[in-house]
């Protein structure tokens, strides 16, 4: 004998599993339960295990029937062959009263992924801002790269002290109080930071422009935050001689390309920088186009979304938000979300769940799949991002049962990129400032949700 199952379609996303326990199974399990108790029971007037069955049933009937009911519900759900995939945790729907000599019935409710009736999704018209890079932007980026390679060097012989320089000085600080002269500091050589010196802050204005070997004198006030208690905040006569000047110097573009062995020299470097900026802006523009695709797909398809999918997306969103706050230095124990914040995240989770259903349906219809090469490439990408080995990332995913979830994410990314390839890209329509302000409140929430979904899909 075995359990019998019947499936009832409650809605597009809900199925009721009606499970029936045949009479013979009911009688067998009840008999086993009562027999087990009879062997162990200590009842007044009878030796252990010798009480009559009718008395055992009378005294233990309620607890046995409850235990057998729980057993059938758990065992039945574990053993029945469910002819479809379900989502989330099953919920007990209805339980009949267990009685002798009758079959026992109970039902369980499960959620299933919706069947999406796909409308037109190819050749969608979406805006794409073609990246443009000016020569000024290229020069600014090159300057930033070169400044990032600055090194501390001895300043030229005729160079004066500039802001940010480190200067070796001979220093004498004298305080005059009612005609009494007191030498507070007399250093033959001390290094002074013109940007922010911790000891003698306040000398910078006096020595700016001074050249090596030059001496200057003047009244100065030492910074209140000086680490030297005896002089901080005091106004003194300063006598300073410049011994050496060390400055931060960026390499020339020619020196940089020679050191890095960049093909094509300075012009090749400029082309490389321009290409990098264009590729970065192109990816940003494509991401905006992906956002529009998701918005149009969700707006163009009406169907119910399983609550378990929404809850999973909400959990992921809240965990991501909490992680960002922790990275920003917030104490994990202090991270809490208000009801409005959670409700906003729930709305975004519903959008993300709906988008996931649509992308999965499109992938199935178009025969899109994740190859082993694509999966391994993503593992290598994740490993590089986190500074770990592929083996460590793989072990973590196995431990967290995340392998299949990663495959799903990769397929969503692949499907979204396929839709972008099929789309008709148009230049963004020019809008007046007033039109922008009118459209912003209505579009802001949906755009933020789509942007997060697109970014998660592309980066997970």
N, C-alpha and C positions, 0 to 999 in steps of 0.2 A: 504493500500500500504506500501511496505517496500523496503529497499535498496537491490540490487542484487549484489552478489560478485562472481568473478571468480578468481581462483588462477593459476598463470603461474609460472612454475619452470624455473627460469632464469639460475640458476647454482645449485650445490649441497648445497650451503649455502645461496642462495638468492631466495626470492619469490616475485613476483609482484602481488599485490592485485588490481584487476580491479573492481572498484565499480561503479555501474550504478544507477542513480536516475531516476525513471520512470517519464514520461511526466506529469502525474497528480500531483505528488509531486512537480515538478518544478513550474507548474502553480499555485498551491495552495500557495506555499511559496512566489512567486513573488506577487501574488494578496494580500496576507496578508501584505507584506512589503509596497506596494504602498498605500494600504488602510490606514495603520497606518500613513504614511506621509501625505496623503490627509486630514486626520482629524486634523492634527496639523499645516498644512502649512499656512503661511501668504504670499499671493501673491498679488501684486499690482492690484487693480481693482476688487478684490473678497473679500468677507467676509471670516474670518478665517474658514477653513474647507469646503469652498464652491467652491474651484477651481475645474474645470472639470478634470476628470481622464486623458484625453489625454495630458493636460498641465503638470500635475504632472509627468507623465511618460517621457515627453520630457525633463523636467528640472532635474529630479532626477534619470534618467535611469542608468547612469554610476555608481553612488555610490550604488544604490540598487542592481545592478547585482554583484558588487564586494562583498557587504555584504552577499548576498545570496550564492555566490560561497564559501566564507569562512565558512559560516554556514554549508553547505552540506559536505564540507571536514571534519570539526571537528565532526559534528553529525554523519556523515556516518561511520567514522572510529570507533567512540565510540560505535555504535549500531550494526555493522555487526558482525556476528558470525564467527570468524576466526577459522577454523578447525584444528589448530596446534599451538604449542607454538613458540613464536618468541623471539629474543634476542635484547637487546638494544632499541634505539629509532627509530621509523619508520621515513622514509624519503619520502617526497612528490616527486613522480616520474614524472607524467604528468597530466596536467589539460586541458580539452577541454574548449572551450569558451561556456559560458552559454547563451542559446538563448531560446526565447519563443517557445512553442509548440514542443519542442524536448527534448528527454531524455538528461541528463547531465552525462558525464563520467569523471572520474579521476582515477589515479592509485597511489599506495603507495608501496614503496619497503621496505621489512623487511628481516632481517637476521635470519637464523635458524641454529640450531646445526647440524653439518655434520653427516651423517651416515657413521660410520667407518667400513670398511671391514676388520675385524680382521684377521691378520695372526697369526702364531704360537706364543703363549705367555706363554704357560706352559713349565715347564722343561727347562727354559732358563739357560744357563751356565753362572754363574756369580762368580766373585772372592769373597772369604770370608777369612779374616785373622783371624784364630783361636787365641783367646787371650792367651798369656803366661805371667805369673807373676813370677818374681824371688823372692827369699827370701830376697835379698837386697832391692828390691822395697817395700816389706812388712815392713821391718824394718824402711825404710825411712818414709813411711806413718805413722807408729806408732809413730816415733819420732816427726813428724809434729803435730800429734794429741795431744801428751803429751805437746809439747811446746805451743800449743794453750791453755793449761790449767795452764800456769805458774801463780804463785802468788808471791807477794812481801812478803818476810819473813826476819827475822833477820838472818844474816850470822852466820855460825858456829864460835865458840870462836877463833879457830886458823886460820880462813880464812883471806886471804889478800884481798885488794880491787881489784875488777875485772872490766873490761870495762862494762858499763851498770848499775853498782851498784849506789844506792843512798846512800850518805855518810854524816852523821852528823859530822861536823868538827868545831874545834876552829881555827879561822883564823886571822892572822895579816899580813897586806900588808904594806911594808915600802918602800918609794922612797928616793933615795939618789941623791941629785942634788948639785954638786960642794961641796961635803963634808957636806951639810946640810941634816939632816935626818928629814923626814916628814912621820908620820903614816897616811896612807890613809884609811885603814880599820882595825878595831879591834873588831872582833865578837867573843863572848863567845860560840855561837852555831848557825851555819847556815847549811841548807841542800844543798848538792852539788850533781849535776847530772853528773856522769862521761861520759855519752853519749853526752850530749849537754846542758851545763848549760847556762842560759840566763844572769847571773850576773857575775860569776867569771870564765868564760870559759878560759882555759889555765892552770888550775891546775892539770889536769888529769895525765899527764906524771909524775908529781912529786909524786903523792900519790898512783899510781898503785902498788899493792903488799904490801902496808903498812897494818899492822894489828891493831886491836882495841887497843887503848892506846898508839900507837906508834906516835912519832913526827918526822916530816921531815921539812927541810929548804932548800931553793934554789931559784935561780933567775927564774922568770916566766914572760911571756908577756901576758897580758890580751887580750882576743879577741877584735877585732875592732867592732864587733856587740854587745858588752855588753850593757845592758840596763842602766848601771851606767856610766853616762857621766864623772865623776871625775876620773875613772880609765881605761876606755876602751883604748886599744892600748898602755898602759904604761907598761914599764918593771920595775918590783918591786922585792924586797926581800920578799919571802913568808915564813911564819912560820905556819905550819899546824899540828894540833893534831887530830888524828882519835878518835872520840867519839863512834859512832856506825856505823855499816855497814848493809845496807838492800840490799838484792839481789833478783833477780827473779829466782824462782826455779820451775822446772817442776816436777810433781808427778812421782813416779816410776810406772812402768806398773802394779805392784801388787796393789799399792794404788788406781790407776785409776780404774781397773776392780772391785775392792771391792766397791768403791764409786758408780760406775755406775751399780753395781750388774749384771755384764756381765756373762752369763752362760758359764761355762767351764774355767773360770779364764783366765790367760794370754794366754794359748794355744787357748782357745775359741775366745779370742779377735783377735789373729793372723789369725785364720780361717775366722773370720768376715771381717777383713780388706782385706784379699786376695780375698774373694768373692766379696766385693764391687768393687775392682779394676777390677776383671774379668768381672763383669756385666757391668761396665762402658765401658771397652774396647770392650766388645761384642756388645754393642749398637752402639758404634762408627763404628765397623766393619760392622754391619748390615746396618748402614746408608750409608756407602760406597757401599754396595751391592745394596741398593735401588737406589742409584744414577746410577749405571750401568744398572739396570732394566729400569729406565726411559729413559736413553740414547738409549738403544736398542729398546725400544718401539717406541720412536719418530723417530729414524733412519729407523725403519722397516715399517713405515706406512706413505704413501704419501696421503695427502688430504688437501684441502683448509681449513683455519681457519677463522671463522667470525671475522671481524675487531673489532666488539664490544667486543668480548672476549679478544682480544689482548689489546684493550684500557683499559678494566677493570683490567687486570693483570698489565699493565703498571702503572696505577694509584695506585694500591696497592703497587707495588715495590717502586715507588717514595715516597709514604707516609711512607713506612717502613724505607727507607734510610734517609728521613728527620727526622723521629722520633729518629733514632740512633744518628744523629748529635746533636739533641736537648739534648738527654740524656748525650752526651759527653760535653755539656755545651755551644754549639754554639747558638748564638742569632737567633731565628726563622726567623726574618726579613732579616737575612743575608744568609739564606740557599737558594742557587740557583744552578741549574745544567746546565752544558755546553751542547752544541749540541752533541758532541761525547758521553758524559755520557748518555744523553737521548736516543741516538741511540743504545748504548750498552744495556740499560735497555729495549728498545723496542724489541731487539733480544731475550733477556731473557724472556720477556713477551710472545712473540710468541711461544717459546719453552714450557712455562708453560701452555699456552692455549691449545696447541696441546696435551700435556701430560694429561691435564684434560679431554679432549674429549675421549682419548683412555681409561683412567681409568674408565670413566663413562660407556663406551660401554662394557668393560669387566665386570663391576659390574652388568650391566643389563643381560648380557648373562649368568653369573654364579649365578644369583639370590641373589647377596649380598645386604643386606639392613642394615640400622642402627636401632637397637632396642631401645626402650625407656630406657632400662637399660644402654646401651652404651652412649646414649645421656646425660642421667643424670650424668653418671660417668665423662663425659667430662666437664659438667658444674661444678661439684665439683672440678675437676682438675684446671680449669680456675680460680675458686674462690680462691683456695689455692695459686695459683701462684701470684694472684694479691692482696691477703690479704683482700678479700671482701667476702660477703655472696653470696650464690647461688641465693638468691632472687634478690640481686643487679645486679648480672651478667645477670640474666634472664630479668630483667626490662630493662637493657641497650640494650640487643639484640633485644627486642621487639621494643624499641624506634628507633633503627637504622635499623629495618627490617632485622636483621641479623640472625634470627633463621634458615631460610632455608639455608643460606650460611654456617652456622656452620654444619648443617647436611651434606651438600655436602662435606665439608672438612673432616668430620669424615669418610664418605664413601670412600673418596680418600685414607685416611690413612689405612682403613680396607682393601681396595682392594690392595694397595701396599704391605701390610704385607702378604696378601694371596698369592700374586705373589712370595714373598720371600720364603714362605713356600713351594711353588710348584717348586722353582728353584733348579737347580743342582749346589751345592756350590763346588767350587774348590779352591785350594790354589793359591795365587797370583803367576804369573809367574815371575821368576827372570829376571831382566833386567840389562844390563850393563849401566854404567853412560852415555855413548854416545847415547844409545838407548833412555834413559830417556830424554836427552836433545833434541833429534830429535822429540820425540812424544809430548813434552810439549806444544809447541806453538799451534799445531793443536787441542789438546784436552782441553787446559786450559779453554777457554771460555765456551764450552759445558759442561764441568765438573762443573764449577762454577754455571752455570744456573741450571743444574740438582740438584746440592747440595742445592741451595736455594729453589728449588721446593720441594725437598724431606723434607727439614727441615720445610718449611711452612706447608706441608701436615701433618707432624708428630706433629707439635707443635701448629698449629693455634687453 
